[in-house]
């Protein structure tokens, strides 16, 4: 990167916009994870938008539940969920309060704190693979359900925050179908990534699960 990332924190107003505006605008921003172990800073390179009640791919498509309650706001909160019985995924809630939507953080480049992430990601051969995928990102940053509902706009003492960073030029932003989303939500081109960035995860189409008898 040719310039130092802007360290101005993103305000709640940034997240209080339609999800399809927020998602691509998160590319190049700096996600900060602060814990007793230290500080990790990650440049976001790949995200996916999920639009609540109008989106069959969203956890909130069928309404509010105990699991997805954080998605209903306020904007700027972290929505963390557990999937496949082994992985966590990190989302940022956006849009007006009461209308569930969020952005899944799929991949990024660790700028600061890679020495903390490496022991959590022993299968990563190179640092560019430490956060290459949503579960890997959450694992590298030590994100668990205890962070669900964290306010990323709560100041420097928050365990999760987002800085302005260095957004890419518009001609470097790409979009396409979301990874692993099937059904009516499959065609939506709501995955956004920085073109040719080595930390972006490979696209995988949805594969229906086979039921066992």
Secondary structure, 3 states (H helix, E strand, C coil): CCCCCEEEECCHHHHCCCHHHHHHHCCCCEEEEEECCEEEEEEEEEEEEECHHHCCCCCCCCCCCCCCHHHHCCCCEEEEEEECCCEEEEEEECCCCCCCCEEEEEEEEEEECHHHHHCCCCCCCCHHHCCECHHHHHHHCCCCHHHCCCECCCCCCCCEEEEEECCCCHHHEEEECCCCCCHHHCCCCCEEEECCCCCCCCCCCCCCCCCCC
